[in-house]
Amino acid sequence: MRMPSLLKPGDTVAILATSGPCDASRLAAGVETIKRMGLNPWVMESCRAKHGFLAGPDCLRLHDLHTAFAAPHVRGIFVARGGYGAARLLTGLDYNLIAANPKVFVGYSDITALHTAITQKCGFVTFHGPMPASDFSNGADPFTMTALKQMIFKRKDYVHSAMLTNPPGQPLTTIVPGCVAGPLIGGNLCLLAASIGTPYEVDTRGSILFFEETGEDPYRIDRMLLQLKQSGKLRQAAGIILGDFSPQTLETLRIPICELIATQKKPTLAGLACGHTSPTLTLPIGREVLLDATAQKVMLLPFCQASVPPKLPQI
C-alpha cells in the first residue's frame, strides 16, 4: 500500500463533487477555509452543476475526477460533499490512471464507495475526512482542522507511530477486549453494505473494519450489520471500530452490538470520534493500525509496515 505525496503550503488542490450538488454559499465558505490552510483551491465544474439529486451527470463527475488525478499541478483532491452518486462512477473510473497518479484524496459518507475502490484497486492510502461544502462551511472546529492537517500535510514524524485520540471528554468503549493489527478499511455503514455482491465489494480479510452512520433507526443499522455478518465481512475482519452513530447511542444500539458484533469475538472498540460528527478525526484508509481494544487505543503503525488487504476476485 503506497502513501501519496502529502501536501505542503502553496499546493494546488482540486475541489470536485462526486455525489450530491453543492450549495453555493456553503461551498464558498469551504473554499475560504481551504485557503486559510495555505492551499490553492481549484473549484471544478461539478461543484457548480446540478442534475436532479446529483452534482451533474455521471460523465461530468467522472471527467472532473479523472482530470484532477491526471493534472500534474494538482497535489490533492477534496470532495466537496457527500449525498448520493459516488457508486455510480465506479464502473467508469480509469483505475490505471488513478493508480499511476496517487494523490491525497479526502472525503467521507457517500465517498466511502470511492475510498473502497481506490484503496483496493489502485493500492494507495486515501483519507476519510471532512469536506469543504459541508464540514468547512461554518468554520470547522480547531480539533477537526488539526486532525486533518496532521494526516494530509508533510511532517517529519509522519512515518512514526501516532495515536488516534478522541477529543477530550469523549472516551472509547471496549465491546470485545483484545489486541490486533491490520490495514484500516471501511467508512459509512450504508455504503459498505451496498457494496456486497458487486465487483467493488469491500474486502475485510485481516483488516480493521471501521464504520459509522447517521440518522438511521436502530433496526436499519441492525439490517446493515446483519448483511455484513451474513456475507462474512465481520467474521473475516481482524478487528472492528465503531465510529459516530448520531443520534443513536451505544444503549439504543445494544441489540445489534451485542448480538451481531460482539458475538464475532473480534477485538472491538466503540465511540471513535469520526463520521457525521463534529469534532471529527481524519482516518487514513488502507494504512496499518494497531487496535488495542483492551487498553482502548488505536495507533497508526510506522508506514514501512503498512500492507494492502488481499484483492477480491472480479465478479
N, C-alpha and C positions, 0 to 999 in steps of 0.2 A: 504494500500500500504506500503510495507516494504522498508526500506533503507538497501542496502547491506553494509556489513562491509567495511568502507573506508580504503584506503591504508596508509601505513607508510613506511618510508625509509627502504630499505632492503627487502621488499616484492617481491616475485616472481610473474611476470605477464606473461601470455601466449600471444604470438602474432600469430595469425592464419588468414587464408584467407577464407572467406565465399563466395566470389564473383569472381572477375577477378584475373588473375595471376599477380604476383608481379615482378617488375623489381629488379634484384639482387642488383644493386648499390644503388637504392633508399631505398630498404629495409635495407641494411647495414647501411646507414646513419641514418635511423629512429631508428634502434636498438641502435646506439650510443646515440641518444637523450634520449631514454628511460633510458639508463644507467646514463646519466647526471641528470636525475630526481631522482636518488637514488634508482631505481628499478632494479631488476634482471630479464632480459628478457629471456623467454623460447620460441625460434622460432620453431614453429611446422611444420610438413611435408608439409601441404597445402601451406605454403609460398614459397616452392621451387618447387611445382608441376605445371603442365600445362596440360589442357585438352581442346584444342581449345581455346575458349574465356572464359574458366573457370579455376579456380585455382585447378585443379584436378577434378576427378569425384565426384558426389554428395556424394557417400559413404565415400570418404576420408575427405571431408569437414565436413560432419556430425560427423565422428569419432573424428576429432580434436576438434570440438565444445563440444561434449559430454565429451571427455577426460579432457578438460580444466575445465569444470564445476565440474566434479567429483573429480579431483585431489585435495587432501587436502592441498598440498603445494602451490597451485595457488591461489592467493588472488584477482587477477583481470585479465580481458581479453581485449586486444586491437585487433580490426580487422585491418588488415594491410592496406587494401584499399577497395574502392568500386568497381564500374564497373557494373556487372550483375551476378545474380545467387543466391542471398540470398533467394529469394522467392521459389526457387526450393527445399530448405531444409525444408520448414515449415511442410509438411506432414510427414517427417521422424524424426522430433525433439521429444525427450523424455521430454515432459513438466513436468512430475513428477520429473525427475532427476534434471532439471534446477530449478524448484520451491523449491526443497529441498536444493539447494546449491546456494543461491543468492550471486552474486559477482559483483563487478564493471565491467560493460560491456560498452565499448566505441567504437563508430563509427558513421558514417552518410552516406548520399547519399543512395546507394542501401541497406545499413544496416537498413534503415527505416523499411523494412519488418520484420526484427528480433526485432527491438525495439517495434513495434506494437504488435507482437505475444507474446513476453516475458512479457511486462507490463500487457497485458490483460489476458493472460492465466496463468502466473506464479506469478503475483502480487508483483513485486518489481521494484524499480526505475532503469532505465538504463540511459546512458549518450550520448547525441547527441554531439559528439566532434571530434577533429582532429585525423588523423590516421597516423601510423608510415611510411608507404611506399608511402604516398602522401604528407601530410602536414608537416611532420618532416624531409623530405628528404633533404631539403635545409636549415635546421635550422629554426625551427618555430620562429616567432617573439615573443618578450617578452610579449606582451599583450595576445596573444593566449596561451602561456605556463602558464602565471599567472592565466588566467581564467580557464584553465583546472585543474591545481593543486588545486585551491580554491574549485573546485567541488569534486574531487575524493580523496583528501588526508584528513586525520583526522585533524579536527580543533576544538578548544574549542568552537568556536562561530557558528558551523555549524547548530545548531538547531535554531538559531535566524534568524530573518528576514534579508534579504540581497537583495540589488538592482541588477538587471541585467543591467549593464551600458555599453553602446556602447563606442568604442574608441573615444578619443577627435576629434571633427570636424565631427562626423557622427551623426547628430540629428535624432530623431524619428519623424514621421509624423502622425498626427491624421487623420484617414479616417472617423471614426464614433466615436464621444465622448461617454463617459460612463465609469463606473467602475464595475468590476465583478471579482469574484474569481472562481477557478476551477482547476482540475488537468491539467497540461500541456501535450498535446499529439501532435503527428504529426511527421514531418520530410520532406523528399523530396516529392514534389507535385506529380511527376510521379508515385512513389511507392504507395502513398496514393490512387490515382485514380485507380491504377491497383488492389488494394485490394478489390474494390467494387464488391460484388456478390460472394465472396469466404468465406470460413469458418474463414478467418483471416482478415475480413473486419474491417477497423478502426472504432472504436466506439467513436463518438464525443459528445454524450449526456452529457450536463452540463460541458463540458471541454473547456479549452482554446486551440484552434486549431492553431498550428504553421505550416507553410510550407515555403519552399524555393525551388528554381530551378536554373538551369544554362544552358546556351547555347541553349535555346529554343526560337523560334519566338513567338511574341505576340499571334498569332492565335492558336498556340499549347497550350500555357498557358491558353488561353480562353477555349479551348476544355476540358482541365483537370479540370478547375474550374467549368465549366458547368456540368461535370459529378458529382462533389461533390455537386453542388447545386441541380441537378435533383434527386440525391439519398437521399436528405435531410440532408446531412452531415453539410452543412453550417447553415441551419436552426436550427439543433439540438445543435450546439455549443453555449456555453455561450459567448464566445468572440473569436477574431481572431487576430493573429500576423503574419505579412508578414516579412520574412527574406530577404536574398540577392537573387536577380534575375539576376545577371550579365549575359550578358551585357545589359539587359533591365533596364529601369528606370521607375519611377512612371509615367512619362509622356508617355512613349511608351506603358505602361500597363493601360493607363487611361480608355479605354473602358471596359476591364474585371473587373477592380477595381470598377469603378462607377456603372456598370450595373449588375454585378454578386455578388460582395461582399458588397458594400455599401447599396444595396437595401435590404439586410438581416437585417439591422438596429441593428447589434451586435456591441458592443464596439470593435473598430478595430484600431490597430497601424501598421504602415509600417516602414521598414528600420532597423529592428533589425539585428545587425552585426553577422549573423550566417548562415552557409551554405557553399557553394563553394566559399569562400572568405577568404582573409587574410588582417588584423587580424580577428579572429572569437571568439565568445563566445562558451562556453560549456553549454548545457542545460540539466537539469535533467528531463527526460521524465517520467511522472507519478507523479511528485511532485506538490503539490498545489501551485499556484501562484496567486497573485493579479494583474490584468490588469487594470490600470487606464489610459484609452486612452485619457481622457481629460487632465490630467496632464503629459501625455507622459512618464509613468513609468511602469516598470514591476518588481514586488517584489516577492521573494520567501517567502512564509509564514512559520512560525515555523512548524517544521516537525510533531509535535504532531497533527497538524490539517490536515495532508495530507489524501487524500482519493483516492479510485480507481474508475474509471468510471464503470458503470454497464456493465455486460458481455452481449455480443450478444448471442442469441440462435444459436446453431450449425446448419449449413445448411447440 
